[in-house]
Amino acid sequence: MLVAAGGGGWMWWMGQPGSPSAPRQEIQPKVPPVQELAMQYTQEKAISGRSEDRKAAVAASKEMKDAATAVKLLMPLLTDPDVQVREQTVKRLGEVLHPDAKRGLGEALNDKDVYVAVYAAESLAKQGDFSGKDMAIRMIKEMDDQLIRVSALKTLE
């Protein structure tokens, strides 16, 4: 309740809502959960024009609790023009147990970059899918690059 005070000002009646002695009610702004903000930020990075941002999005996907959300973010990066982004994406998809991750890795077996293809075979093998075995055997026989041969051997373990 407001009551007139001398000098033209106003004075609060003690104990009334809004008066200095009334309990304060905190107004909480509606803020999206941290996970939602992280996802939005990561999605923005994933479609960024900078390959460094897209690599950061792949790394940030490790913090996502939901496999389907992570896969949804990562799948478009399998066709990224930057080979390093594709390599990191394939390796990350190998850590995600989700049917769409396996499907994406299966498609990556045909990547034009041999490293991406071998990493896809290795990632599939980690999940118990040995569909990249024939390609891995061919890489062991044909390639001199030790890194490719070691990854291909991991596919056969």
N, C-alpha and C positions, 0 to 999 in steps of 0.2 A: 504494500500500500504506500502510495506517495502522499506526503503531507507538505504543505507549503512551509518554507523556511524563510526567515528574515532575509532581506537583501535580494529577493527575486529568485533564489536558487531552490532546489528541491532536495528533500531529505527522505531517505528510505525508512519506512517503519521497520524496526528490527524484527527479524524472523520471517519476513515475507520473501517469496521467491524472487531472486535477483538482488536482494539486499546483501550487504557485505557479510552478515552473520548467517545467511541461509547456506545450506549445504550446496556445494558447487556440483553441477552436473557437467561432466566432461562430454564434449561432443567429439566423437571419434569419426574421422573421415573414412569413407569406404575405400579401402586400399586392397587391391588384388593380392592374393597370396604370393609369397616370394617365388614359389615354383612357377606360377603363371607369368610373373614378370620375367623370370629367367628364360622361360620358353619363348616369350615374345621377343626378347632381346636376341636370343639365339637364332630364331627364325629370321629376324632382320639381318643378322650377320650372314646367315646361310645364303641369302639372295643378294648380298652385297656385290659390288663390282670388284672388290679387292680380294685376291686369293688368300691373303693373310687373314681377313675376316672370316672367310669360309673355313679355313683351317681351324680358327678359333671356335667356330660353331661346332665342328666335329669334336673338338676336345671338350667343349662345354656339354655336349650330349651325354657325356659320362655321368653328369650330375642328375640326369633325368631319372626319376623313379619308375616311370611308366615306359615299358619297352615299345609299345605301339606308338607313343609320341616320339620317341627317339628315332624309330624307323621311319616315321612320316617325315621327320626333318632330314634324315640322311639319304633317303632314296634318290631325290633329285641330284644329289652331289655325286652319284655314281657316273654321271655323264658330264661332269665338270670339265672345262677345257684344260685346267691345271692338273697334270698327272699326279702331283703330290697330294692334292686334295682328294683325288680318286683313291690313291694308295691308303691314305689315312681313313677314308670312309670305309673301304673294304675291311681294313683291320678292325675298325670300331664295330662294324656290322657283325664281325665274327664273335664279338663279345656279347651280342644281344640275342637272347633266345626268343625268337619270334618267327613265325612262318614267312612273313614278308621279308625278313632279313635274309633268310635262306634263298628266297626267290631272287632277290637283288644280287646276292653273291653268285648265284647260278648264271645270271646274265653277265656278271663281271668276268666270268671265265673266258668270255669272248672279247675282252677289252683289247684295244689295239696296242696297249703297252704291256709287255711281257711281265713286268713286275706286278702290275695290278692283277693280271690274270693268275699269276702264281700265288699272290697273297690271297686272292679269292678262294683258290683251291685249298690253301692252308687253313683259312678261316672256316670253310665248309667242313674240312676234316676234323677240326676241333669240335664241331657240333655233331660229329658222327655221320656226316654225309661225304661219301668218297666219289662223288660224281666228277671231280677234277683229277682223278687218279691217272687217267690216260694222258691228259695234257701234262701232268707232272712228270710222268715217265719220259715223255718226249723231251721235256725241258732238261731233264738230267742227262739224257743222251746227247742233245744237240748244243747245249749252252756251255760256254766256258766260264761264265760269271759265277763265282762261288756263292754269292748271296742268293741268286736264283736257284742254284742247285741245292743249297741247304734248305731253303723254303720248300722246294719241291719234295725233298726227302721227308720233311715234316708232314707233308700231305700223306705220305705212305705209312707213317707210324701207326 
